[in-house]
Amino acid sequence: MKKLLVVLLSLAFISAHAQTADEVIQKYVTALGGLDAFNKTTSAKMTGTLIAQGNELPFTMEVINNKAMRLDVDVMGQSVVNCYSKGAGWKINPFAGVPSATDVTGTELTDYKYQASLANNLVDYKSRGHKVELLGQEDVEGVKCYKIKLTAKEDGRVTTYYINAADYLLLRSTAERELQGQAITVETFYSDMKKFGDILFALTRTQKINGEVFQSFTLTTVELNVPIDEKIFNK
């Protein structure tokens, strides 16, 4: 009877201290600098290098937080542009048969909209109406992580986030995407954390498909609360 009582009390203790999805996310947000820091940031200008198929391509990304985004990538002297503003998006990609500004729709437009926010979907999932679920713990490259499933309000797409159980920083995420008509799983790994202003950014993001790296982004500079001419978002 005494042993049974000890076991029951131990289980009660574990249950009382088990973390919920919201508690893990809150610690993650705090580790990044806090939601207020994101909300108080009006704009950002970021420069860096995109590495794809052995090519190093300089890029500039300008964001009016929660409103507009423009990404310019220099590819062999030509510009590839992704842009979002006021619920609409457009792109230019001469290497994909899109030599002039062309509207984007569907999941592509949703992706552009997400990029117009400095906070990712997990940081302020409540205000965006997304659903989250804690799926327990899982090791990522030998690091114990909390595994959180997020289901997007807009289209039901699922993204799984792996948050380091030691420092509560995002280590990896996986998401289902469509590439050339086929459903694929894209893994993104986050590293080289550095604080700009009050916000912690991952300077490097490496993306893999089927375990193979297909592109990586490395930030060189991050400028916050800088003036941005809204005309650059016009089609």
N, C-alpha and C positions, 0 to 999 in steps of 0.2 A: 504493500500500500504506500509506504514511504517513497519507494523508487518511482512508482506511478505518479505520485504527487509532484516529485521533482521534475519528471519529464513534462508533465502538463504545464507546470510553471515556466519551464524553459521554453516550451512552444509558445506560451502566451507572451513571453518576453520578446521572442523573435518576431512574432506577429505584430507586436506593438511598435517595433522599430523597423519594420519592413517599409521600404520607400515606395511611394506611388509615382506614377508617370509625371504628375504635376510637380512633385517635390524634386525629382531629378532634373526636370526642365528648368525649374526656378534656380537651381544651383548652377546649371549650365549658363543661364542668362546672366546670373551674378558674376560668374567667372569671366564672361565677355565684357562686363562693365555695367550691366543693368539695362533694363528696358528704357528707362528714362534717358539714358545716354544716347540710345538709338533715336528716340522720339525727338530729342532736342537738336539732333544733327540735321541741318536743312539740305545739305548737298555734299557731294564728294566727287573728286576727280582723281582717277587712278591710272597709272601707267605701268606697263610691264611687258612681258614676253610670253607669247603662246608658242609652244613647241609641238609640232605635229609632223609626222612622217619625216623626221630629221631636219625640218625647217624651223628656224627661229624667226618668229613674226612679231614685230612690235605692235602693241595695242594701246589704245586710250579708251577709258570708260568714264563717262560723265553721268552723274545721277542727281536729279532733284528728288530728294527722298520721298517715297510713296507717291510720286507723280510722274516722273519721266526718266528715261534711260536712253543713252546712245553709246554703242560700242563700235569703235573703228579699228579694224585690223589692216595693217599694211602688208599686202601679199605681192611681192615682186613689182612694187611700184603702183599697184592698183589697190583700191579700197574695198574692203568687205564691210558693210555697215548693217547693224541691227539697231532698230530704234523703236521706242514706245513712248506714247504720250496721250493722256486723256482718253484712255480706253481703246486706242487704236495703235497698230504697229505696222512698220514697213521694213523692207530690207533691200540691200543691193549686194549681189554676189555674182560678178561676171564669170566666175569659175563654175557656177551651177546654172548657167543660162539665165541669170537675172541681172542684166546689165544696167537697168534703171530701177528707180524706187518702185517697189511692188508691195501691195498690202499683204499682211500675214493674218491668218485666222486660226481658229481651233486651238489645239494644244500648243502650237508654236507661239501664238499670241499670249496664251496663259504663261508660258515660260518667260516671255519678254516682260510681262507685267510683274512677275515675281522678282525679276532682276532690277526693277525700278525701286525696290525697297532694300535698304541696307541691312535690315533684319531679315533673316531667312524665315521660312514658314514655321519652323519650330519655335523660334524666339517669341513670336506673338501669335501663336496658334489660336488662342481664345478669341481675340478680336477679329480674326479672319474666319472664324467658324469652322476650323479644321478639327478632326477628331484624332485623339492620341490614345495609345495603348502601350503599357509596359509589358514587354515580352520576356522579362527575366534578364539574365546576364549571358554574355558570350565573349569568348576571347577573340581579339583581333590582333594578329601578329604577336601573340604572347601577352597582350594587355587585356585585363578584365574590363569589360564594358557593359553598361546598361544598354539594352536593345529596345528602342522605342519605334513603334509603327505609327505613322501619320497618314491619315486619309484626307485628301484635299476636298474641301467643300465644293469647289467649282466643277470638277470632273471625276472625282472619286479615285484619282491616281494615288498610288501608295508609294511612300518613301520611308525607308527604314534607316534610323539614325543610331549610331553606335557611339555612346558617350563614355569617355574614360572614367572608371569608377574612382580613380585616385584624385584627379584634378578637375573633373567634370567638364572637360573640353571635348569638342567633337573630333573624333578620330577618323570616322568613316561614315559614308552614307551609301545606300543602294536605291536605285529607282528604275522602274520599268519605263522604257522609251521605245519609240518606233524609228527604225533606220532602214530606209529604202524598202518600206512596206513590211518589214519584219520586226516583231517584238523582241527587244533585247534588254538585258539588265546592265545598267551602267553603275560601276563602283567609283566613288570619289573619295580620295584620301586627303586629309587636311594636315598641314605641318608648318613649321617655321612661324610660330605665333609671335606677333609684335603689336604693341599698343600704339595707336595714333589717336591723339586727343584722349578721350575716356574709353575708347572702344578697342578691343583686341581683335586683330585680323589674322587670318591664316595667309601668310605670304605665298604659300605654294599649295596648289590644288592639282592632284594627279588623278586622271580618269582612266579606268580600265574597262575593257569589254572581254569577257571570257578569260580574265586573268592577264590579258595583254594590255600594256599601256598604249593608248591611242592619242592622247594629248595631255598636256599639262600647262597650267597657268602659273606664272611667277610674277608677283607684284614687286615693282621697284619703288614707286612712290604712292602715297595716299595723302591727299589734301582734303581736309574737311571744312565745311562751311565757307566754301569759296564761291564767288559769283560765277554763274553759268548763264550764258545767253540762251533764252528759251527758243530763239529762232532756229537753233541747230536741230531741234526735234521736228521741225516742219518737213513734210514730205517734199 
